[in-house]
Amino acid sequence: MKIAFVGKGGSGKTTLSSLFVRHLVATGAPVVAVDADINQHLGSALGLDEAVAAELPAMGERLPLIKDYLRGSNPRIASAEEMIKTTPPGEGSRLLRVCEDNPVYDACARPVEVDGGTVRLMVTGPFTEADLGVACYHSKTGAVELYLNHLVDGPEEYVVVDMTAGSDSFASGLFTRFDITFLVAEPTRKGVSVHRQYREYARDFGVTLKVVGNKVQSQDDIDFLRAAVGDDLLVTVGQSDWVRAMEKGRPRPFELLEDVNHRSLQVLRSAADATYELRDWERFTRQMAHFHLKNAHAWGNERTGADLAAQIDPGFVLNESVLPTA
């Protein structure tokens, strides 16, 4: 399952992403974690020293390698230079699995030991001083979009993406690449204000959106969230001494996380697992084509000097059945 965590800055989005990753790893599930936030903190939240986290290979800096590998022998793509972030796979493209070794993982992923298990961690790379005035952060998250466009994941395989904060998560087609999106919201007016905007975007594209109430202290907080977001409220997470210790650099074994918060994480997993039976690969493929055409017409054709609409393979549908010939 492909799972996104979104929310306004300071909502606890990265903390909950890391807790969910720890929960999955503790059960032995294969997990790829991706830090796609402009502020790169997921590595630290998973227990890496900040200096080590800062040295993780940036996907945004390895786009040529990613494109060249994914292009494979696809005759519709003349060169890696003609690929953009929305380029969809077709006959001859190389597809990716969660549980495999490939040049993309070799270049961009690093194993992180988490509570006796291992997660593959990839990061887009931070927005640097050199990018100011000349680059958009979505040029970095484009590497994540290409990765997800070419990924065939199965049941009980997980890709967890910590998205950039605020409505920037909807500034590209990346928001449609997930089976479920968890919106982290605090029980405040500012905390729930983003829900309406997210809900409108999600509804138009069939995105499954659920709200995770964070930093909840009372029944009044739960009532406030329920009144604001209705049935989208899936579960709430309260204050945590375990999280506070982790944020102070004094991590405790994950099994010592409060029972009530363990149960909340299980609710998230159950909700994610339930989406697999509802997965619509044909819609997923159509949406790839939709956003690719939008980007091609807006800027891609001019930048590459090619008709990028020709990259769409009309007979190709991404799903498990295409893996043997990919």
matplotlib code that plots the C-alpha trace (Angstrom):
import matplotlib.pyplot as plt

x = [0.0, 1.1, 0.4, 0.8, 0.9, -0.1, -1.0, 0.0, 3.4, 3.7, 0.8, 3.0, 2.9, 6.5, 6.2, 3.2, 4.8, 7.7, 5.5, 3.6, 6.8, 8.0, 4.7, 4.9, 8.5, 7.8, 5.3, 7.9, 6.2, 8.5, 8.5, 10.0, 9.9, 10.2, 10.8, 9.2, 8.9, 10.8, 12.1, 13.8, 13.2, 12.0, 15.4, 16.0, 12.5, 13.4, 16.4, 19.3, 21.8, 21.2, 24.6, 24.0, 20.5, 22.0, 24.3, 21.5, 21.6, 19.0, 16.6, 16.4, 20.1, 19.9, 17.1, 19.2, 20.0, 16.4, 15.0, 17.5, 16.8, 13.0, 13.0, 14.3, 13.6, 10.4, 10.3, 8.0, 10.8, 13.7, 16.1, 16.1, 16.4, 12.9, 11.4, 9.7, 8.3, 4.9, 6.2, 4.2, 5.4, 4.6, 5.7, 9.4, 9.6, 11.3, 9.0, 9.8, 8.8, 9.0, 11.0, 13.8, 17.2, 17.6, 19.8, 17.2, 17.4, 21.1, 21.6, 18.8, 17.8, 19.6, 18.7, 17.8, 17.6, 14.4, 13.5, 15.0, 13.8, 14.9, 13.2, 14.5, 14.6, 14.8, 14.8, 14.1, 16.8, 16.4, 15.7, 19.1, 20.4, 21.5, 17.8, 16.6, 15.1, 15.9, 14.1, 10.8, 10.7, 8.4, 11.4, 12.8, 9.5, 9.3, 11.7, 9.1, 6.4, 8.4, 9.1, 5.5, 4.4, 6.6, 5.9, 3.9, 3.3, 1.4, -0.6, 1.2, 3.9, 4.1, 5.5, 5.0, 5.6, 6.0, 4.7, 5.5, 3.3, 0.2, -1.6, 1.7, 1.0, -1.6, 0.7, 1.4, -0.2, 1.7, -1.3, -3.2, -0.4, -1.6, -4.1, -4.9, -3.9, -3.8, -4.3, -2.9, -4.8, -4.7, -7.9, -7.7, -9.3, -6.1, -5.5, -8.8, -8.8, -6.8, -9.3, -11.8, -9.2, -7.8, -11.3, -12.2, -9.0, -9.4, -13.0, -12.3, -9.8, -11.2, -8.5, -9.2, -8.7, -8.8, -8.1, -5.8, -6.4, -3.1, -2.2, -5.7, -6.1, -9.8, -13.2, -13.9, -10.9, -12.4, -15.9, -14.3, -12.6, -15.7, -17.8, -15.2, -14.3, -17.2, -16.8, -13.4, -12.0, -10.5, -8.7, -7.0, -3.6, -2.9, 0.0, 2.9, 5.7, 7.4, 7.4, 8.6, 11.6, 12.3, 12.3, 14.7, 17.1, 16.4, 14.6, 12.9, 12.1, 9.0, 7.2, 7.0, 4.8, 1.5, -1.0, -3.6, -1.3, -0.3, -4.0, -4.3, -1.5, -3.2, -6.3, -4.2, -2.8, -6.2, -7.5, -4.6, -4.9, -8.6, -7.8, -5.9, -9.1, -10.5, -7.4, -8.3, -5.2, -7.0, -7.9, -4.4, -3.1, -5.6, -4.6, -1.0, -1.9, -4.1, -1.3, 1.3, -0.7, -1.2, 2.5, 3.5, 1.3, 2.1, 5.9, 7.3, 7.0, 8.8, 11.5, 12.3, 11.6, 9.5, 5.8, 5.5, 1.9, 3.5, 5.0, 1.6, 1.1, -2.7, -2.7, -0.7, -2.3, 0.0, -0.7, 0.7, 0.1, 2.7, 5.6, 6.8, 7.3, 8.5]
y = [0.0, 3.5, 5.8, 9.6, 11.7, 15.3, 18.3, 21.8, 22.6, 21.7, 19.3, 16.3, 14.8, 13.6, 12.2, 10.2, 9.1, 7.7, 6.1, 4.3, 3.2, 1.8, 0.0, -1.7, -2.7, -4.1, -6.5, -7.7, -5.9, -4.7, -0.9, 1.8, 5.2, 8.4, 11.9, 14.2, 17.2, 20.4, 20.2, 16.8, 15.3, 11.8, 10.3, 11.9, 10.8, 7.3, 7.5, 8.6, 11.1, 14.4, 14.4, 11.0, 12.0, 15.0, 12.8, 10.6, 10.5, 12.9, 11.4, 14.9, 14.8, 11.3, 12.0, 11.1, 7.7, 7.1, 8.1, 6.1, 3.0, 3.3, 4.1, 0.6, -0.3, 1.7, 2.7, 5.7, 7.4, 8.4, 9.3, 9.9, 13.6, 13.5, 12.1, 14.4, 13.8, 12.6, 10.3, 7.1, 3.6, 1.6, -1.5, -1.9, 0.3, -1.1, -1.4, -1.5, -3.6, -2.9, -6.1, -6.2, -4.9, -2.5, 0.5, 3.0, 1.6, 1.2, 4.9, 6.4, 4.1, 3.3, 0.7, 2.1, -0.2, 0.5, -1.5, -4.8, -4.4, -2.5, 0.1, 1.4, 5.1, 7.5, 11.3, 13.9, 16.2, 19.6, 22.9, 24.5, 28.0, 27.2, 26.5, 29.9, 31.9, 29.2, 26.0, 24.8, 22.2, 20.1, 19.5, 17.4, 15.6, 14.7, 11.9, 10.5, 10.8, 8.8, 6.2, 5.7, 5.8, 2.8, 0.9, -2.3, -3.0, -5.9, -6.6, -6.1, -4.2, -0.5, 2.7, 5.5, 9.1, 12.1, 14.8, 18.5, 20.5, 22.5, 22.6, 22.2, 18.5, 19.1, 21.2, 18.2, 14.9, 13.3, 13.4, 10.9, 8.3, 6.9, 4.3, 6.3, 9.8, 10.5, 14.2, 15.0, 17.7, 19.3, 20.1, 23.8, 26.1, 26.3, 22.6, 21.7, 24.6, 22.7, 19.8, 21.6, 22.4, 18.9, 17.3, 19.3, 18.2, 14.7, 14.4, 15.3, 12.5, 9.7, 10.1, 8.2, 10.8, 10.2, 12.5, 11.6, 13.9, 14.6, 16.1, 15.3, 15.8, 15.4, 14.3, 18.0, 17.9, 14.8, 16.4, 19.5, 17.4, 15.4, 18.5, 20.0, 17.0, 14.6, 11.0, 11.7, 11.5, 8.0, 8.0, 10.3, 10.2, 11.8, 13.3, 10.8, 10.6, 8.1, 10.7, 13.4, 11.3, 10.5, 14.3, 14.9, 12.3, 9.7, 7.0, 4.1, 0.7, 1.0, -1.6, 1.0, 3.3, 3.9, 1.1, 3.6, 5.0, 1.5, 0.8, 4.0, 2.9, -0.4, 1.5, 3.3, 0.0, -1.6, 1.4, 1.2, -2.6, -2.2, -0.1, -2.9, -4.7, -1.4, -0.6, 0.5, 0.1, 1.4, 4.6, 4.9, 4.6, 7.1, 9.6, 9.2, 10.1, 13.0, 14.7, 13.9, 15.6, 18.7, 19.0, 18.3, 21.1, 23.5, 23.2, 19.8, 19.9, 23.3, 22.2, 18.9, 19.9, 16.7, 15.8, 14.2, 13.1, 10.4, 8.8, 7.5, 3.9, 3.6, -0.2, -0.3, -0.6, -0.8, -3.8, -7.1, -8.8, -6.7, -7.6, -10.8, -8.9, -5.6]
z = [0.0, -0.8, 2.2, 2.5, 5.7, 5.1, 7.3, 8.2, 9.6, 13.3, 13.3, 14.1, 10.6, 10.6, 14.1, 13.2, 10.0, 11.9, 14.5, 11.8, 10.1, 13.5, 14.0, 10.6, 11.0, 14.4, 12.8, 10.2, 7.3, 4.4, 4.4, 2.2, 4.0, 1.9, 3.3, 0.7, 3.1, 2.3, 5.9, 6.1, 9.6, 9.0, 9.3, 12.7, 13.8, 12.9, 15.2, 12.9, 14.2, 12.6, 10.9, 9.5, 8.3, 6.5, 4.5, 3.1, -0.7, -2.2, -4.8, -6.5, -7.2, -8.8, -11.3, -14.4, -13.0, -11.9, -15.3, -17.2, -15.3, -15.4, -19.1, -19.8, -23.4, -23.7, -27.4, -26.6, -24.6, -26.8, -23.9, -20.2, -21.0, -22.4, -19.2, -16.8, -13.3, -14.7, -17.4, -17.1, -17.6, -20.8, -22.6, -22.0, -18.9, -15.8, -12.9, -9.2, -6.3, -2.6, -1.9, -4.4, -5.1, -8.1, -9.1, -7.8, -4.3, -4.5, -5.3, -3.2, -0.3, 2.9, 5.5, 8.9, 11.9, 13.8, 16.9, 15.7, 12.1, 9.1, 6.9, 3.6, 3.8, 0.9, 1.0, -1.7, -0.3, 1.3, -0.5, -0.5, -0.8, -4.4, -5.2, -4.1, -7.0, -9.6, -8.6, -7.3, -4.5, -6.7, -9.0, -6.1, -5.3, -9.0, -8.2, -5.7, -8.3, -10.9, -8.3, -7.4, -11.0, -11.7, -8.5, -8.3, -4.6, -3.2, -0.1, 3.2, 1.5, 2.5, 1.1, 3.6, 2.4, 4.7, 2.4, 2.4, 4.7, 3.8, 0.4, -1.4, -1.3, -4.0, -6.3, -8.6, -9.4, -6.6, -4.3, -6.5, -6.2, -2.8, -1.7, 1.4, 2.7, 6.4, 7.2, 10.6, 12.4, 15.8, 17.6, 16.9, 14.2, 12.4, 12.7, 11.0, 8.5, 6.0, 6.0, 3.8, 1.1, 1.2, 1.0, -2.1, -4.0, -2.8, -3.8, -7.5, -7.9, -5.8, -3.1, 0.1, 2.9, 6.6, 9.5, 12.3, 15.3, 17.0, 20.4, 21.7, 25.5, 26.2, 25.0, 24.1, 21.7, 20.0, 19.9, 18.3, 15.6, 14.9, 14.4, 12.1, 9.9, 10.4, 9.4, 8.0, 11.5, 11.8, 15.1, 17.6, 19.2, 22.6, 24.3, 24.6, 27.1, 24.7, 21.9, 24.2, 25.2, 21.6, 20.7, 23.6, 22.1, 24.7, 22.7, 24.5, 23.1, 20.8, 22.8, 25.6, 23.6, 25.4, 24.7, 23.5, 20.9, 19.8, 19.2, 17.2, 14.9, 14.4, 13.3, 10.7, 9.4, 9.2, 7.2, 4.9, 4.4, 3.6, 0.6, -1.2, -2.2, -3.5, -5.6, -9.2, -11.3, -14.4, -12.6, -11.3, -14.9, -16.3, -13.6, -14.6, -18.2, -17.1, -15.1, -17.7, -20.4, -18.1, -17.4, -21.0, -22.3, -19.5, -19.7, -20.6, -24.3, -24.5, -22.1, -23.7, -27.3, -27.7, -27.9, -24.5, -25.1, -27.3, -24.2, -23.1, -24.0, -24.6, -24.2, -21.0, -17.5, -14.5, -12.3, -11.1, -14.4, -16.3, -14.0, -15.8, -19.1, -17.6]

ax = plt.figure().add_subplot(projection="3d")
ax.plot(x, y, z, "-o")
ax.set_aspect("equal")
plt.show()
